[in-house]
Amino acid sequence: MTTPVYMDYHATTPVDPRIVDAMLPYFMEKFGNPASRQHQFGWIAEEAVESARAKIARTLQAEAREIIFTSGATESNNLALKGIAEAWKQKGMHIITVQTEHKSVLDSCKKLEKLGFQITYLPVDEFGIIDLRRLEEAVTPKTILVSIMVANNEIGTVQDIAEIGRLCRERGVFFHTDATQAIGKIPIYVDDLNVDLLSFSGHKVYGPKGIGVLYVRSTNPRVKISSQMDGGGHERGIRSGTLNVPGIVGLATAVEIAVQSMHEESARLSVLRDRMLNEFRSQLDEVYLNGHQTQRLPNNLNISFLHVEDNALMMSMKDVAVSTGSACTTANPEPSHVLKALRLPQERLQSAIRFGLGRFTTDEEVDYVIDRVVENVKKLRQLSPSYHALHEQTISHSFSK
Ligand SMILES: *Cc1c(COP(=O)(O)O)cnc(C)c1O
């Protein structure tokens, strides 16, 4: 085993060597522009792009023409929200989303608010789940779009997307979902889920960075969206710009492998994840799981180790790459908007660590991380007045009995 150990797979993933192999020809000998219709170089590139598009469509049980290539999930989310807003504002100017969405959704909504749109930010319960009744009540005749992610990138909570989709379809409202963390982890079929628009990204599924997809439903209903990037009319005019051919080939290969290995990989990762949680709980006290107990991603573990500050714990184990619930770039770390939305006690928010497991995580690495975390939590608690106060209380309490 080599250190540092990478356990931050929600932030990005290494590119799978099989995917690098598939991409390599498209940098050199097959470098053509797929928009060059006049010669072989262009035809070869176009063929690669169209075969990739068909492959991705198949895995979502969608049609090839419904797949729009973008630079990643941030762009896909921007295009979905702003593209629907612009195209449908005559029908209504109301959009519903959730407080725990990715910033690319929330900040697109904020921009739309400045343009006069009304946005409802639904709250979540302490596990990160929305209340379907509240969603239903929030829909008005002016609502044009509901945007709710499949799985949360911080706490791993998975929403009931099928129910949300059913509700939106019933009410005649378009439904967009950010599936970036869910692709390759849980089954995603656009028809089963009644999804009209869906975003994801290459670099979260062992593909390259800088490539993503926006799925846009073409029939029942046909979803019209306005382009946000204008130019040569690529991607049926929805997203102009020369296509990233190696990226597209890599993304299609990545999605194909991810979906093929999903069952096995998710089973393996959830066993490792549960082992971590059980070890933390048996070797330490004051350990709390953030997010939902069962409705969660197989590779996500977000835990608060009470009486230990998240950034202090992270810094105490520099050979383990994890992420904290608060930005450590500022002098006064603020808990993330996702953790805040759970309305947990302040101590829970300030001590949250996110572990993200993935394809290349080994048993050995998991054992190593368990040992490092337990050792450092114990060490840091030695210095924690609140931890000592708690224990003195329990000791005196047991004496008085
Ligand atoms: C990473 C991530 C994004 C952003 O994707 P990029 O391709 O990096 O722009 C959006 N949504 C979720 C849920 C993510 O995890």
The ligand as an SDF file (V2000), in Angstrom:
LIG
                    3D

 15 15  0  0  0  0  0  0  0  0999 V2000
  -18.9380   17.3000   -8.8980 C   0  0  0  0  0  0  0  0  0  0  0  0
  -20.3720   17.6330   -8.9530 C   0  0  0  0  0  0  0  0  0  0  0  0
  -20.8490   18.6200   -9.8290 C   0  0  0  0  0  0  0  0  0  0  0  0
  -19.9390   19.4480  -10.6960 C   0  0  0  0  0  0  0  0  0  0  0  0
  -19.4030   18.6790  -11.7300 O   0  0  0  0  0  0  0  0  0  0  0  0
  -18.2280   19.2540  -12.6330 P   0  0  0  0  0  0  0  0  0  0  0  0
  -18.1630   18.2920  -13.7790 O   0  0  0  0  0  0  0  0  0  0  0  0
  -17.0050   19.2300  -11.7880 O   0  0  0  0  0  0  0  0  0  0  0  0
  -18.5900   20.6080  -13.0760 O   0  0  0  0  0  0  0  0  0  0  0  0
  -22.2060   18.8600   -9.8510 C   0  0  0  0  0  0  0  0  0  0  0  0
  -23.0460   18.1730   -9.0730 N   0  0  0  0  0  0  0  0  0  0  0  0
  -22.6320   17.2140   -8.2260 C   0  0  0  0  0  0  0  0  0  0  0  0
  -23.6220   16.4680   -7.3910 C   0  0  0  0  0  0  0  0  0  0  0  0
  -21.2810   16.9250   -8.1330 C   0  0  0  0  0  0  0  0  0  0  0  0
  -20.8790   15.9810   -7.2850 O   0  0  0  0  0  0  0  0  0  0  0  0
  1  2  1  0
  2  3  1  0
  2 14  2  0
  3  4  1  0
  3 10  2  0
  4  5  1  0
  5  6  1  0
  6  7  2  0
  6  8  1  0
  6  9  1  0
 10 11  1  0
 11 12  2  0
 12 13  1  0
 12 14  1  0
 14 15  1  0
M  END
$$$$
